[in-house]
Amino acid sequence: MPQNVFVGTVARDYDALESTLSRPAPVDSAVAFLAEVAGGGAALEFAIGTGRIALPLHAAGVAVHGIEISADMVDELRRKPGGGEGRIPVAVGDMATTRVAGEFALVYLVYNTIQNLLEQDEQVACFRNAAAHLAPGGCFVVESGVPSVRRLPPGTSAVPFDVSARHLGFDTYELARQRLTSHHYFTDEDGTTTYSATQHRFVWPAELDLMARLAGLELRERWSNWERDPFTDDSESHVSVWTKPPA
Ligand SMILES: C[S@@+](CC[C@H](N)C(=O)[O-])C[C@H]1O[C@@H](n2cnc3c(N)ncnc32)[C@H](O)[C@@H]1O
C-alpha cells in the first residue's frame, strides 16, 4: 500500500518550508533540462505535488500532465496562478499503478520521490508504468539522491543533510531493510519548532538501471545534477535518463 503523508498541514506548508532550506532545490536548471528532453512533446510528471517543477515547465511551453497521490497537494497546485485543471490535468492516484490517457515524450519523477515507494516491487511497477506512458523514443527522467552510506561510520545511523537557522534535516538509515527516515525540524520566525518525518526506500542508480531494463527501457545518460556535471564516485545525487526504444 503506497504511503500518503503529504496531507493537511504538510501539504499546506510544503512550498513555504521548501523556501527555508539552506540549499533550495534547483528549479530553472531542472526545467531547462526537462524541456530539452521533451523536445516539443508532452510531459507527464509522476508525483507532481504543488507544481514546483510542472508550473514553470508549462510556462516554458511544455504541455504537462500529472499523477499525484495526495489530493491536498493537488489543491495547493490548483490555488496557484496557471495551476488550473484546464492547463495541468492531474489524476489523483499512485504513480506505480495509475494510468492516464495519451502518450508522452517525457515522463519525469524528481526530488528523490522514487524513494517514497517503500517496496522494491512498487519501484519496479513505477518504472513499468512510466514505460507504458511513453511514446517510442520517449524518455523517463529520474532525479534522486545517492544513498549516503559512505558517511556512516560503524555504529552510526544518522547523516545530516541540512543544518541552518530555520531547518535541521537528517536521515537515519536501516541498512538491512534498505530504508531511511528523513527527519525535519523547521523553526518559525517566532521560534516555534515543528517536526515531520518521511519514510523512504533508498536505492542506488545500478538498481534503478535494472528496474529500467525490466520495464524495457535503456539508459541514455546519467549526470550528477541538472547542470549536467559528470556523475562520479563522489556524486551525492543523479539525474538519469532512460529511453523507450523506437518501435
Ligand atoms: C517531495 S514531494 C515532491 C513534489 C514535486 N514533484 C516537487 O518536486 O516539488 C513528494 C510528492 O510525492 C507524492 N507521492 C508520494 N508517493 C506517491 C505515489 N505513490 N504516487 C503518487 N504520488 C506520490 C507526495 O504526495 C508528494 O506530493
Ligand as a Chemical Component Dictionary entry (heavy atoms), coordinates in Angstrom:
data_LIG
# 
_chem_comp.id                   LIG 
_chem_comp.type                 NON-POLYMER 
_chem_comp.pdbx_formal_charge   0 
_chem_comp.three_letter_code    LIG 
# 
loop_
_chem_comp_atom.comp_id 
_chem_comp_atom.atom_id 
_chem_comp_atom.alt_atom_id 
_chem_comp_atom.type_symbol 
_chem_comp_atom.charge 
_chem_comp_atom.model_Cartn_x 
_chem_comp_atom.model_Cartn_y 
_chem_comp_atom.model_Cartn_z 
_chem_comp_atom.pdbx_ordinal 
LIG C1  C1  C 0  8.960 15.672 -2.114 1  
LIG S1  S1  S 1  7.380 15.881 -2.822 2  
LIG C2  C2  C 0  7.805 16.294 -4.495 3  
LIG C3  C3  C 0  6.695 17.023 -5.212 4  
LIG C4  C4  C 0  7.123 17.638 -6.549 5  
LIG N1  N1  N 0  7.469 16.609 -7.521 6  
LIG C5  C5  C 0  8.298 18.573 -6.343 7  
LIG O1  O1  O 0  9.339 18.347 -6.953 8  
LIG O2  O2  O -1 8.168 19.516 -5.577 9  
LIG C6  C6  C 0  6.849 14.201 -2.967 10 
LIG C7  C7  C 0  5.472 14.084 -3.614 11 
LIG O3  O3  O 0  5.270 12.730 -3.992 12 
LIG C8  C8  C 0  3.923 12.385 -3.761 13 
LIG N2  N2  N 0  3.861 10.918 -3.733 14 
LIG C9  C9  C 0  4.448 10.096 -2.822 15 
LIG N3  N3  N 0  4.176 8.818  -3.116 16 
LIG C10 C10 C 0  3.413 8.828  -4.242 17 
LIG C11 C11 C 0  2.824 7.812  -5.051 18 
LIG N4  N4  N 0  2.959 6.525  -4.735 19 
LIG N5  N5  N 0  2.128 8.180  -6.137 20 
LIG C12 C12 C 0  1.973 9.484  -6.469 21 
LIG N6  N6  N 0  2.490 10.499 -5.734 22 
LIG C13 C13 C 0  3.210 10.172 -4.639 23 
LIG C14 C14 C 0  3.631 13.088 -2.458 24 
LIG O4  O4  O 0  2.261 13.172 -2.162 25 
LIG C15 C15 C 0  4.306 14.434 -2.706 26 
LIG O5  O5  O 0  3.443 15.320 -3.362 27 
# 
loop_
_chem_comp_bond.comp_id 
_chem_comp_bond.atom_id_1 
_chem_comp_bond.atom_id_2 
_chem_comp_bond.value_order 
_chem_comp_bond.pdbx_ordinal 
LIG C1  S1  SING 1  
LIG S1  C2  SING 2  
LIG S1  C6  SING 3  
LIG C2  C3  SING 4  
LIG C3  C4  SING 5  
LIG C4  N1  SING 6  
LIG C4  C5  SING 7  
LIG C5  O1  DOUB 8  
LIG C5  O2  SING 9  
LIG C6  C7  SING 10 
LIG C7  O3  SING 11 
LIG C7  C15 SING 12 
LIG O3  C8  SING 13 
LIG C8  N2  SING 14 
LIG C8  C14 SING 15 
LIG N2  C9  SING 16 
LIG N2  C13 SING 17 
LIG C9  N3  DOUB 18 
LIG N3  C10 SING 19 
LIG C10 C11 SING 20 
LIG C10 C13 DOUB 21 
LIG C11 N4  SING 22 
LIG C11 N5  DOUB 23 
LIG N5  C12 SING 24 
LIG C12 N6  DOUB 25 
LIG N6  C13 SING 26 
LIG C14 O4  SING 27 
LIG C14 C15 SING 28 
LIG C15 O5  SING 29 
# 
